[in-house]
Amino acid sequence: MAKSGKRAELEQVHDVYRENLKEWEFFGRAYRGGRSWQEAELLYRYHEERRVSYAERLRQTPMDNHCKSVVHTYSGFIWREPPKRSFGSLENNRALLAMAVNADKQECSLNEFMKSSQEWASVFGVCWIVMDKPAAKVRTKADEIERDVRPYLRLYFPEHVLDWDFTENPFGKLELSYLKVREGLKSAGDYRYRIWTPKSVEVWRATRREEPVLESTMVNPIGVVPAVPHYNTKPLMPGLAISDLQDVARVQMSLYNDLSELSQMIRSSNHKTLVKNAKDDASTGAGGVIVMDEDTLPAKKPYLLQADADALAGLLDAMERKVEMINRMAHLTPLRQYRTQISSAVAIETEFQILNTLLAQKAAQLELTENRLFRIFCRWEGTDFEQAKIEIIYPVRFELRDRGADLEYLTKAKAVAEKIASPTLRLEIDRQLARLVLERDDVLEVVERELRGSGGSESGG
């Protein structure tokens, strides 16, 4: 059935959306795991395998979710230390204070909201954050505060953002000039479309049986589209960036199939398959039964088939190598792998530096996104962003040292320093040891003052 003009217009999507939707859906399933992963039916089908048997194999095959592990490992390092925010002249702004503790009006703090945004951007490569404000009519600022009418944040996955457009302003800067998102309603196939432009905001409702209806329209009070795309790392183009799961998810799918094979092989190895004639009175336990054709020669007697148990070792070795592949792809080899061979300190340090650089890129994107969001907030509050002097600082260096190796190195260096007549050298080694073993900054400051007071004279004692 041909779609009406308005319905077709609402369902029109961006070229980037059309080209990447299946990828985004796959990455989302790979991260969520569980039922979402099972329903994707990503196990290979055996030749002439019955639907019932395939469904049972899907139900029984476990999933080792490396995608979630990778995303949460990155997130754990980035959010070990929360960002530092200075709100300048808005330090006592009631709307801003309320958003800091309840950013999305769903009891999620600003830190938790940004952490969730970072994790989903890690999954999809990009997610979209809209800073909206209720259109409730109030007469004074006091009424706004009393009724909690204030800007709040809303997170959209790229699957929900159908279309967008960036326009270059006279100064060469790209600005978001159009955004269309689709929200699912309770009934399957029913949607609500929200469309923002610098001049207007429209909300449409479309059901399967009825023509789309314009629920509301209003003038855009701030003159800009109140949305920011948050990128995982530097974007490839507006609305698209690389997901951390781009390659990891496919290796995870391969491991998922290996786990199914492993389950089948273990079952076959532990339980033999009985091959018999149809009328032979024989049965087996947990193993399978193959019934021979009635025309089989009577001299053929029932016999047992035993699976090749040696193949298990080869499959397990292949799975271990795939896990190593994931660790290398994600630069997490020093953190997620039990090493069977000794790696040089230089190699481990290099891996940590690569990971630190990746985390710093992610933190930089978070800082950039927050600055853009607070520019929108200032527009909602009628305040100039530059004069407000809001500052957001995310950490750019992350503690990724191998403490055991560093402690051994410094201990040996301290023993060598005993033979060198340099109090400064011994003092510096003691400082490095203190920084390695102490996590609290206040305690570290006390220890460093004590070391400075001693002048290094007792550092070798």
C-alpha beads as a LAMMPS data file, in Angstrom:
LAMMPS data file: protein, C-alpha beads

461 atoms
460 bonds

1 atom types
1 bond types

-500.0 500.0 xlo xhi
-500.0 500.0 ylo yhi
-500.0 500.0 zlo zhi

Masses

1 110.0

Atoms # bond

1 1 1 0.000 0.000 0.000
2 1 1 1.395 3.400 -0.975
3 1 1 2.154 5.717 1.911
4 1 1 0.584 9.122 2.185
5 1 1 2.705 12.187 1.540
6 1 1 3.094 13.154 5.195
7 1 1 3.779 9.612 6.373
8 1 1 6.439 9.206 3.703
9 1 1 7.956 12.537 4.734
10 1 1 8.076 11.512 8.388
11 1 1 9.699 8.188 7.544
12 1 1 12.326 9.711 5.276
13 1 1 15.811 8.968 6.648
14 1 1 19.348 10.280 6.265
15 1 1 21.702 8.401 3.930
16 1 1 24.038 7.679 6.862
17 1 1 21.102 6.207 8.793
18 1 1 20.108 3.958 5.890
19 1 1 23.650 2.693 5.379
20 1 1 24.445 2.050 9.051
21 1 1 21.166 0.964 10.658
22 1 1 21.894 -2.786 10.452
23 1 1 25.347 -2.238 11.928
24 1 1 23.925 -0.220 14.820
25 1 1 21.315 -2.900 15.514
26 1 1 24.025 -5.581 15.510
27 1 1 26.261 -3.608 17.882
28 1 1 23.303 -3.011 20.213
29 1 1 22.499 -6.739 20.357
30 1 1 26.161 -7.623 20.871
31 1 1 26.359 -5.280 23.860
32 1 1 23.011 -6.155 25.431
33 1 1 23.401 -9.913 25.006
34 1 1 20.727 -12.113 26.577
35 1 1 17.392 -12.369 24.823
36 1 1 18.252 -9.648 22.307
37 1 1 21.285 -11.632 21.130
38 1 1 19.390 -14.928 21.073
39 1 1 16.546 -13.496 18.989
40 1 1 19.046 -12.400 16.316
41 1 1 19.609 -16.123 15.508
42 1 1 23.325 -15.715 14.852
43 1 1 24.220 -19.407 15.084
44 1 1 25.068 -21.114 11.818
45 1 1 22.400 -23.563 10.668
46 1 1 23.409 -27.187 10.140
47 1 1 22.532 -28.838 6.864
48 1 1 18.882 -29.928 6.983
49 1 1 18.666 -28.945 10.669
50 1 1 15.077 -28.833 11.871
51 1 1 13.653 -25.593 13.189
52 1 1 12.920 -27.161 16.577
53 1 1 16.498 -28.417 16.926
54 1 1 17.898 -25.017 15.922
55 1 1 15.674 -23.220 18.441
56 1 1 16.828 -25.584 21.183
57 1 1 20.460 -24.993 20.265
58 1 1 19.878 -21.240 20.450
59 1 1 18.346 -21.640 23.873
60 1 1 21.175 -23.779 25.229
61 1 1 24.199 -21.945 23.790
62 1 1 25.791 -19.538 26.291
63 1 1 27.237 -16.183 25.278
64 1 1 30.571 -14.833 26.520
65 1 1 29.879 -11.102 26.296
66 1 1 33.243 -9.524 25.464
67 1 1 31.556 -6.434 24.004
68 1 1 30.062 -5.430 27.334
69 1 1 33.369 -6.158 29.068
70 1 1 35.294 -3.897 26.681
71 1 1 32.815 -1.009 26.990
72 1 1 32.674 -1.203 30.780
73 1 1 36.463 -1.460 31.097
74 1 1 36.858 1.785 29.165
75 1 1 34.097 3.411 31.193
76 1 1 35.638 2.261 34.475
77 1 1 38.910 4.027 33.713
78 1 1 37.305 7.217 32.374
79 1 1 34.981 7.610 35.344
80 1 1 37.405 6.553 38.061
81 1 1 37.785 10.288 38.675
82 1 1 34.678 12.412 37.909
83 1 1 35.080 15.572 35.836
84 1 1 35.638 18.910 37.529
85 1 1 33.006 21.528 36.779
86 1 1 33.018 25.223 37.567
87 1 1 29.733 26.979 36.786
88 1 1 31.086 30.521 37.147
89 1 1 28.309 33.093 37.484
90 1 1 25.716 30.269 37.359
91 1 1 27.102 28.614 40.498
92 1 1 23.844 29.300 42.353
93 1 1 21.475 28.876 39.414
94 1 1 18.597 26.728 40.701
95 1 1 17.882 25.111 37.332
96 1 1 21.539 24.165 36.906
97 1 1 21.809 22.755 40.428
98 1 1 18.655 20.720 39.833
99 1 1 20.033 19.366 36.550
100 1 1 23.297 18.351 38.235
101 1 1 21.443 15.976 40.563
102 1 1 18.570 15.027 38.209
103 1 1 19.698 15.600 34.643
104 1 1 16.958 13.692 32.804
105 1 1 14.093 14.116 35.290
106 1 1 14.361 10.359 35.868
107 1 1 16.548 10.702 39.000
108 1 1 19.777 10.311 37.025
109 1 1 22.588 12.691 37.994
110 1 1 24.572 14.599 35.387
111 1 1 27.605 12.360 35.935
112 1 1 25.531 9.192 35.547
113 1 1 23.824 10.573 32.456
114 1 1 27.125 11.457 30.807
115 1 1 28.565 8.081 31.777
116 1 1 25.608 6.341 30.140
117 1 1 26.026 8.541 27.055
118 1 1 29.709 7.625 26.865
119 1 1 28.958 3.898 27.122
120 1 1 26.297 3.956 24.406
121 1 1 28.521 6.081 22.156
122 1 1 31.162 3.396 22.690
123 1 1 28.605 0.844 21.456
124 1 1 27.209 2.731 18.450
125 1 1 29.965 5.233 17.734
126 1 1 27.525 8.091 18.307
127 1 1 24.455 8.936 20.355
128 1 1 22.388 12.105 20.456
129 1 1 21.624 14.281 23.491
130 1 1 18.711 16.708 23.395
131 1 1 18.412 19.472 26.001
132 1 1 14.701 20.211 26.034
133 1 1 12.529 22.325 28.299
134 1 1 8.814 21.856 29.059
135 1 1 6.531 24.271 27.261
136 1 1 4.466 24.884 30.410
137 1 1 3.280 28.456 30.725
138 1 1 4.528 30.211 33.851
139 1 1 4.529 33.876 34.703
140 1 1 7.693 34.264 36.773
141 1 1 11.059 32.605 37.361
142 1 1 9.871 31.651 40.828
143 1 1 6.979 29.720 39.264
144 1 1 9.456 27.879 37.047
145 1 1 11.539 26.860 40.051
146 1 1 8.494 25.796 42.052
147 1 1 7.103 23.634 39.219
148 1 1 10.539 22.336 38.156
149 1 1 10.148 23.830 34.683
150 1 1 13.778 23.739 33.604
151 1 1 16.044 22.348 30.884
152 1 1 16.636 18.592 31.072
153 1 1 18.527 16.024 29.030
154 1 1 17.209 13.207 26.877
155 1 1 19.377 10.497 25.279
156 1 1 18.604 9.055 21.844
157 1 1 20.329 6.094 20.208
158 1 1 21.254 6.520 16.513
159 1 1 18.511 3.993 15.697
160 1 1 15.993 6.619 16.871
161 1 1 17.445 9.621 15.019
162 1 1 16.099 9.290 11.487
163 1 1 17.332 12.468 9.860
164 1 1 19.512 15.495 10.540
165 1 1 21.259 18.296 8.728
166 1 1 24.239 20.528 9.476
167 1 1 24.568 23.976 7.906
168 1 1 27.764 25.995 7.659
169 1 1 27.412 29.444 9.204
170 1 1 29.152 32.574 7.807
171 1 1 32.170 31.868 10.022
172 1 1 32.724 28.370 8.640
173 1 1 31.296 26.493 11.636
174 1 1 28.870 23.593 11.121
175 1 1 25.661 24.023 13.090
176 1 1 22.830 21.539 13.511
177 1 1 19.889 22.960 11.577
178 1 1 17.466 20.018 11.481
179 1 1 16.792 16.963 13.640
180 1 1 14.072 14.327 13.466
181 1 1 13.704 11.554 16.031
182 1 1 11.209 8.717 16.280
183 1 1 9.916 7.383 19.579
184 1 1 8.064 4.090 19.870
185 1 1 4.696 4.115 21.630
186 1 1 3.033 1.320 23.580
187 1 1 1.339 -0.194 20.536
188 1 1 3.690 -1.836 18.056
189 1 1 3.993 0.206 14.876
190 1 1 2.783 3.426 16.509
191 1 1 5.316 6.244 16.726
192 1 1 5.779 9.831 17.803
193 1 1 8.032 12.010 15.665
194 1 1 9.772 15.092 17.069
195 1 1 11.202 17.575 14.591
196 1 1 13.434 20.490 15.567
197 1 1 14.607 23.409 13.422
198 1 1 16.016 26.762 14.595
199 1 1 12.569 28.273 14.006
200 1 1 10.091 25.628 15.150
201 1 1 9.429 22.431 17.099
202 1 1 6.827 19.947 15.828
203 1 1 5.464 16.759 17.364
204 1 1 3.615 14.267 15.141
205 1 1 1.822 11.074 16.064
206 1 1 1.505 8.261 13.505
207 1 1 -0.344 4.981 13.925
208 1 1 -0.607 1.999 11.612
209 1 1 -4.267 2.612 10.756
210 1 1 -4.599 6.398 10.830
211 1 1 -2.969 9.288 9.027
212 1 1 -0.226 11.166 10.943
213 1 1 -1.615 13.829 13.262
214 1 1 0.160 17.011 14.331
215 1 1 0.043 16.892 18.149
216 1 1 1.764 20.224 18.771
217 1 1 3.785 22.934 17.098
218 1 1 5.555 25.913 18.614
219 1 1 8.133 28.545 17.866
220 1 1 11.637 27.490 18.889
221 1 1 12.329 29.944 21.746
222 1 1 16.153 29.659 21.665
223 1 1 16.745 29.851 17.903
224 1 1 18.945 26.739 17.666
225 1 1 18.307 23.007 17.535
226 1 1 18.830 22.019 21.204
227 1 1 20.720 18.810 20.449
228 1 1 24.325 17.600 20.399
229 1 1 25.719 14.426 18.806
230 1 1 28.098 12.795 21.270
231 1 1 30.823 10.917 19.434
232 1 1 32.838 8.009 20.745
233 1 1 36.003 9.465 19.230
234 1 1 36.630 12.022 16.498
235 1 1 33.734 11.707 13.995
236 1 1 34.155 10.412 10.465
237 1 1 31.421 12.798 9.301
238 1 1 28.535 14.633 10.994
239 1 1 26.372 11.968 12.641
240 1 1 28.841 9.079 12.291
241 1 1 31.843 7.828 14.280
242 1 1 33.597 4.493 14.809
243 1 1 32.168 2.083 17.366
244 1 1 34.487 0.297 19.787
245 1 1 32.636 -2.901 18.846
246 1 1 33.175 -2.609 15.107
247 1 1 35.458 -5.659 14.984
248 1 1 35.019 -7.084 18.481
249 1 1 31.337 -7.914 17.899
250 1 1 32.113 -10.121 14.932
251 1 1 34.771 -12.088 16.783
252 1 1 32.260 -12.447 19.625
253 1 1 29.757 -13.893 17.141
254 1 1 32.403 -16.377 15.983
255 1 1 33.083 -17.364 19.600
256 1 1 29.346 -17.781 20.120
257 1 1 29.255 -20.346 17.323
258 1 1 32.338 -22.037 18.771
259 1 1 30.560 -22.365 22.116
260 1 1 27.656 -24.064 20.354
261 1 1 30.058 -26.459 18.631
262 1 1 31.818 -27.068 21.929
263 1 1 28.547 -27.956 23.616
264 1 1 27.677 -30.365 20.813
265 1 1 31.117 -31.977 20.884
266 1 1 31.098 -32.453 24.652
267 1 1 27.681 -34.058 24.480
268 1 1 28.805 -36.376 21.655
269 1 1 32.072 -37.254 23.395
270 1 1 30.444 -38.144 26.684
271 1 1 27.514 -40.041 25.158
272 1 1 27.893 -42.464 22.261
273 1 1 25.424 -42.595 19.372
274 1 1 23.627 -45.919 18.860
275 1 1 23.111 -47.072 15.260
276 1 1 20.492 -49.843 14.942
277 1 1 17.804 -51.369 12.782
278 1 1 14.277 -50.084 13.201
279 1 1 13.005 -53.280 14.852
280 1 1 16.020 -53.871 17.093
281 1 1 15.038 -53.687 20.755
282 1 1 17.793 -51.394 21.998
283 1 1 18.073 -47.927 23.469
284 1 1 20.725 -45.533 24.776
285 1 1 20.978 -42.899 27.479
286 1 1 21.801 -39.268 26.803
287 1 1 23.382 -40.004 23.424
288 1 1 21.661 -39.986 20.043
289 1 1 20.010 -42.823 18.139
290 1 1 20.383 -43.378 14.381
291 1 1 17.794 -45.813 12.931
292 1 1 18.994 -47.720 9.843
293 1 1 16.798 -48.298 6.827
294 1 1 14.548 -51.369 6.816
295 1 1 16.302 -52.684 3.702
296 1 1 19.625 -52.919 5.530
297 1 1 21.059 -56.436 5.411
298 1 1 20.020 -58.560 8.408
299 1 1 23.680 -59.325 9.088
300 1 1 24.175 -55.700 10.083
301 1 1 24.201 -55.514 13.862
302 1 1 23.682 -52.472 16.042
303 1 1 26.910 -50.602 16.812
304 1 1 28.068 -47.465 18.612
305 1 1 29.566 -44.261 17.163
306 1 1 32.063 -42.386 19.338
307 1 1 32.886 -38.717 18.660
308 1 1 36.507 -37.633 18.237
309 1 1 37.368 -36.130 21.613
310 1 1 40.724 -34.837 20.318
311 1 1 38.913 -32.194 18.308
312 1 1 37.897 -30.532 21.588
313 1 1 41.472 -29.432 22.278
314 1 1 41.772 -27.828 18.852
315 1 1 38.507 -25.951 19.254
316 1 1 39.454 -24.684 22.722
317 1 1 42.807 -23.479 21.386
318 1 1 41.051 -21.620 18.555
319 1 1 38.709 -19.950 21.047
320 1 1 41.621 -18.779 23.185
321 1 1 43.247 -17.237 20.124
322 1 1 40.027 -15.374 19.307
323 1 1 39.925 -13.948 22.830
324 1 1 43.515 -12.772 22.322
325 1 1 42.358 -11.105 19.101
326 1 1 39.671 -9.197 21.001
327 1 1 42.184 -8.072 23.610
328 1 1 44.541 -6.776 20.911
329 1 1 41.733 -5.008 19.040
330 1 1 40.609 -3.240 22.211
331 1 1 44.169 -2.574 23.464
332 1 1 43.284 -4.408 26.667
333 1 1 45.847 -7.220 26.513
334 1 1 47.649 -6.175 29.744
335 1 1 44.328 -5.974 31.624
336 1 1 42.194 -8.871 30.365
337 1 1 44.721 -11.612 29.574
338 1 1 46.471 -14.141 31.766
339 1 1 49.841 -14.266 30.095
340 1 1 51.443 -17.626 29.327
341 1 1 54.695 -15.966 28.320
342 1 1 56.700 -13.103 29.761
343 1 1 56.378 -9.821 27.878
344 1 1 58.992 -7.108 28.055
345 1 1 58.323 -4.085 30.223
346 1 1 58.651 -1.885 27.125
347 1 1 55.938 -3.859 25.298
348 1 1 53.548 -3.632 28.247
349 1 1 54.260 0.090 28.692
350 1 1 53.573 0.670 24.987
351 1 1 50.205 -1.107 25.260
352 1 1 49.313 1.047 28.260
353 1 1 50.262 4.219 26.362
354 1 1 48.053 3.260 23.402
355 1 1 45.139 2.590 25.740
356 1 1 45.761 5.849 27.613
357 1 1 45.632 7.756 24.306
358 1 1 42.342 6.100 23.380
359 1 1 40.805 6.939 26.767
360 1 1 42.046 10.525 26.497
361 1 1 40.251 10.869 23.135
362 1 1 37.029 9.629 24.692
363 1 1 37.391 12.028 27.631
364 1 1 38.050 14.913 25.233
365 1 1 34.817 14.135 23.376
366 1 1 32.889 14.097 26.677
367 1 1 34.347 17.492 27.585
368 1 1 33.451 18.899 24.151
369 1 1 29.899 17.542 24.359
370 1 1 29.302 19.045 27.803
371 1 1 30.557 22.445 26.677
372 1 1 28.122 22.354 23.764
373 1 1 25.285 21.306 26.067
374 1 1 25.965 24.152 28.482
375 1 1 25.930 26.600 25.578
376 1 1 22.381 25.408 24.926
377 1 1 21.582 25.642 28.646
378 1 1 22.685 29.271 28.692
379 1 1 20.349 29.984 25.783
380 1 1 17.436 28.456 27.709
381 1 1 18.365 30.607 30.721
382 1 1 18.933 33.761 28.682
383 1 1 22.600 33.972 29.719
384 1 1 25.717 34.543 27.641
385 1 1 27.905 31.425 27.770
386 1 1 31.202 33.317 27.491
387 1 1 30.293 35.682 30.320
388 1 1 29.073 32.814 32.506
389 1 1 32.628 31.340 32.386
390 1 1 31.522 27.716 32.733
391 1 1 34.447 25.280 32.745
392 1 1 34.330 21.499 32.417
393 1 1 37.558 19.536 32.754
394 1 1 37.761 15.787 32.205
395 1 1 40.914 13.856 33.131
396 1 1 43.326 13.369 30.257
397 1 1 45.720 10.906 31.907
398 1 1 44.671 7.600 33.399
399 1 1 46.428 5.313 35.869
400 1 1 47.264 2.341 33.681
401 1 1 50.550 1.281 35.220
402 1 1 51.520 -2.255 36.079
403 1 1 52.057 -1.549 39.774
404 1 1 53.710 -4.878 40.502
405 1 1 56.341 -4.354 37.795
406 1 1 56.864 -0.709 38.778
407 1 1 57.264 -1.606 42.447
408 1 1 59.868 -4.254 41.607
409 1 1 61.713 -1.772 39.370
410 1 1 61.752 1.017 41.989
411 1 1 62.810 -1.391 44.745
412 1 1 65.828 -2.444 42.685
413 1 1 66.576 1.183 41.818
414 1 1 66.463 2.077 45.519
415 1 1 68.992 -0.667 46.305
416 1 1 71.333 0.686 43.602
417 1 1 70.864 4.253 44.832
418 1 1 72.244 3.251 48.226
419 1 1 75.668 3.009 46.565
420 1 1 75.425 6.425 44.896
421 1 1 76.227 9.534 46.910
422 1 1 73.186 11.472 45.718
423 1 1 70.499 12.389 48.299
424 1 1 68.460 13.926 45.465
425 1 1 68.338 10.597 43.623
426 1 1 67.246 8.721 46.744
427 1 1 64.634 11.376 47.506
428 1 1 63.158 11.152 43.998
429 1 1 62.966 7.339 44.178
430 1 1 61.155 7.613 47.525
431 1 1 58.708 10.066 45.975
432 1 1 58.031 7.694 43.088
433 1 1 57.428 4.852 45.553
434 1 1 54.988 7.002 47.537
435 1 1 53.058 7.945 44.393
436 1 1 52.884 4.285 43.401
437 1 1 51.513 2.869 46.651
438 1 1 49.330 5.774 47.851
439 1 1 45.977 6.545 46.226
440 1 1 44.706 9.347 48.459
441 1 1 46.077 12.742 47.410
442 1 1 45.866 14.197 50.928
443 1 1 48.007 11.411 52.391
444 1 1 50.461 11.697 49.491
445 1 1 50.887 15.417 50.162
446 1 1 51.759 14.712 53.812
447 1 1 54.335 12.074 52.829
448 1 1 55.935 14.370 50.247
449 1 1 56.219 17.165 52.828
450 1 1 57.925 14.714 55.166
451 1 1 60.339 13.700 52.410
452 1 1 61.123 17.324 51.589
453 1 1 61.707 18.000 55.291
454 1 1 64.146 15.133 55.558
455 1 1 66.050 16.485 52.587
456 1 1 66.672 12.961 51.419
457 1 1 69.178 12.325 54.235
458 1 1 67.230 9.362 55.596
459 1 1 65.813 8.127 52.341
460 1 1 68.409 5.421 52.114
461 1 1 68.028 4.272 55.691

Bonds

1 1 1 2
2 1 2 3
3 1 3 4
4 1 4 5
5 1 5 6
6 1 6 7
7 1 7 8
8 1 8 9
9 1 9 10
10 1 10 11
11 1 11 12
12 1 12 13
13 1 13 14
14 1 14 15
15 1 15 16
16 1 16 17
17 1 17 18
18 1 18 19
19 1 19 20
20 1 20 21
21 1 21 22
22 1 22 23
23 1 23 24
24 1 24 25
25 1 25 26
26 1 26 27
27 1 27 28
28 1 28 29
29 1 29 30
30 1 30 31
31 1 31 32
32 1 32 33
33 1 33 34
34 1 34 35
35 1 35 36
36 1 36 37
37 1 37 38
38 1 38 39
39 1 39 40
40 1 40 41
41 1 41 42
42 1 42 43
43 1 43 44
44 1 44 45
45 1 45 46
46 1 46 47
47 1 47 48
48 1 48 49
49 1 49 50
50 1 50 51
51 1 51 52
52 1 52 53
53 1 53 54
54 1 54 55
55 1 55 56
56 1 56 57
57 1 57 58
58 1 58 59
59 1 59 60
60 1 60 61
61 1 61 62
62 1 62 63
63 1 63 64
64 1 64 65
65 1 65 66
66 1 66 67
67 1 67 68
68 1 68 69
69 1 69 70
70 1 70 71
71 1 71 72
72 1 72 73
73 1 73 74
74 1 74 75
75 1 75 76
76 1 76 77
77 1 77 78
78 1 78 79
79 1 79 80
80 1 80 81
81 1 81 82
82 1 82 83
83 1 83 84
84 1 84 85
85 1 85 86
86 1 86 87
87 1 87 88
88 1 88 89
89 1 89 90
90 1 90 91
91 1 91 92
92 1 92 93
93 1 93 94
94 1 94 95
95 1 95 96
96 1 96 97
97 1 97 98
98 1 98 99
99 1 99 100
100 1 100 101
101 1 101 102
102 1 102 103
103 1 103 104
104 1 104 105
105 1 105 106
106 1 106 107
107 1 107 108
108 1 108 109
109 1 109 110
110 1 110 111
111 1 111 112
112 1 112 113
113 1 113 114
114 1 114 115
115 1 115 116
116 1 116 117
117 1 117 118
118 1 118 119
119 1 119 120
120 1 120 121
121 1 121 122
122 1 122 123
123 1 123 124
124 1 124 125
125 1 125 126
126 1 126 127
127 1 127 128
128 1 128 129
129 1 129 130
130 1 130 131
131 1 131 132
132 1 132 133
133 1 133 134
134 1 134 135
135 1 135 136
136 1 136 137
137 1 137 138
138 1 138 139
139 1 139 140
140 1 140 141
141 1 141 142
142 1 142 143
143 1 143 144
144 1 144 145
145 1 145 146
146 1 146 147
147 1 147 148
148 1 148 149
149 1 149 150
150 1 150 151
151 1 151 152
152 1 152 153
153 1 153 154
154 1 154 155
155 1 155 156
156 1 156 157
157 1 157 158
158 1 158 159
159 1 159 160
160 1 160 161
161 1 161 162
162 1 162 163
163 1 163 164
164 1 164 165
165 1 165 166
166 1 166 167
167 1 167 168
168 1 168 169
169 1 169 170
170 1 170 171
171 1 171 172
172 1 172 173
173 1 173 174
174 1 174 175
175 1 175 176
176 1 176 177
177 1 177 178
178 1 178 179
179 1 179 180
180 1 180 181
181 1 181 182
182 1 182 183
183 1 183 184
184 1 184 185
185 1 185 186
186 1 186 187
187 1 187 188
188 1 188 189
189 1 189 190
190 1 190 191
191 1 191 192
192 1 192 193
193 1 193 194
194 1 194 195
195 1 195 196
196 1 196 197
197 1 197 198
198 1 198 199
199 1 199 200
200 1 200 201
201 1 201 202
202 1 202 203
203 1 203 204
204 1 204 205
205 1 205 206
206 1 206 207
207 1 207 208
208 1 208 209
209 1 209 210
210 1 210 211
211 1 211 212
212 1 212 213
213 1 213 214
214 1 214 215
215 1 215 216
216 1 216 217
217 1 217 218
218 1 218 219
219 1 219 220
220 1 220 221
221 1 221 222
222 1 222 223
223 1 223 224
224 1 224 225
225 1 225 226
226 1 226 227
227 1 227 228
228 1 228 229
229 1 229 230
230 1 230 231
231 1 231 232
232 1 232 233
233 1 233 234
234 1 234 235
235 1 235 236
236 1 236 237
237 1 237 238
238 1 238 239
239 1 239 240
240 1 240 241
241 1 241 242
242 1 242 243
243 1 243 244
244 1 244 245
245 1 245 246
246 1 246 247
247 1 247 248
248 1 248 249
249 1 249 250
250 1 250 251
251 1 251 252
252 1 252 253
253 1 253 254
254 1 254 255
255 1 255 256
256 1 256 257
257 1 257 258
258 1 258 259
259 1 259 260
260 1 260 261
261 1 261 262
262 1 262 263
263 1 263 264
264 1 264 265
265 1 265 266
266 1 266 267
267 1 267 268
268 1 268 269
269 1 269 270
270 1 270 271
271 1 271 272
272 1 272 273
273 1 273 274
274 1 274 275
275 1 275 276
276 1 276 277
277 1 277 278
278 1 278 279
279 1 279 280
280 1 280 281
281 1 281 282
282 1 282 283
283 1 283 284
284 1 284 285
285 1 285 286
286 1 286 287
287 1 287 288
288 1 288 289
289 1 289 290
290 1 290 291
291 1 291 292
292 1 292 293
293 1 293 294
294 1 294 295
295 1 295 296
296 1 296 297
297 1 297 298
298 1 298 299
299 1 299 300
300 1 300 301
301 1 301 302
302 1 302 303
303 1 303 304
304 1 304 305
305 1 305 306
306 1 306 307
307 1 307 308
308 1 308 309
309 1 309 310
310 1 310 311
311 1 311 312
312 1 312 313
313 1 313 314
314 1 314 315
315 1 315 316
316 1 316 317
317 1 317 318
318 1 318 319
319 1 319 320
320 1 320 321
321 1 321 322
322 1 322 323
323 1 323 324
324 1 324 325
325 1 325 326
326 1 326 327
327 1 327 328
328 1 328 329
329 1 329 330
330 1 330 331
331 1 331 332
332 1 332 333
333 1 333 334
334 1 334 335
335 1 335 336
336 1 336 337
337 1 337 338
338 1 338 339
339 1 339 340
340 1 340 341
341 1 341 342
342 1 342 343
343 1 343 344
344 1 344 345
345 1 345 346
346 1 346 347
347 1 347 348
348 1 348 349
349 1 349 350
350 1 350 351
351 1 351 352
352 1 352 353
353 1 353 354
354 1 354 355
355 1 355 356
356 1 356 357
357 1 357 358
358 1 358 359
359 1 359 360
360 1 360 361
361 1 361 362
362 1 362 363
363 1 363 364
364 1 364 365
365 1 365 366
366 1 366 367
367 1 367 368
368 1 368 369
369 1 369 370
370 1 370 371
371 1 371 372
372 1 372 373
373 1 373 374
374 1 374 375
375 1 375 376
376 1 376 377
377 1 377 378
378 1 378 379
379 1 379 380
380 1 380 381
381 1 381 382
382 1 382 383
383 1 383 384
384 1 384 385
385 1 385 386
386 1 386 387
387 1 387 388
388 1 388 389
389 1 389 390
390 1 390 391
391 1 391 392
392 1 392 393
393 1 393 394
394 1 394 395
395 1 395 396
396 1 396 397
397 1 397 398
398 1 398 399
399 1 399 400
400 1 400 401
401 1 401 402
402 1 402 403
403 1 403 404
404 1 404 405
405 1 405 406
406 1 406 407
407 1 407 408
408 1 408 409
409 1 409 410
410 1 410 411
411 1 411 412
412 1 412 413
413 1 413 414
414 1 414 415
415 1 415 416
416 1 416 417
417 1 417 418
418 1 418 419
419 1 419 420
420 1 420 421
421 1 421 422
422 1 422 423
423 1 423 424
424 1 424 425
425 1 425 426
426 1 426 427
427 1 427 428
428 1 428 429
429 1 429 430
430 1 430 431
431 1 431 432
432 1 432 433
433 1 433 434
434 1 434 435
435 1 435 436
436 1 436 437
437 1 437 438
438 1 438 439
439 1 439 440
440 1 440 441
441 1 441 442
442 1 442 443
443 1 443 444
444 1 444 445
445 1 445 446
446 1 446 447
447 1 447 448
448 1 448 449
449 1 449 450
450 1 450 451
451 1 451 452
452 1 452 453
453 1 453 454
454 1 454 455
455 1 455 456
456 1 456 457
457 1 457 458
458 1 458 459
459 1 459 460
460 1 460 461
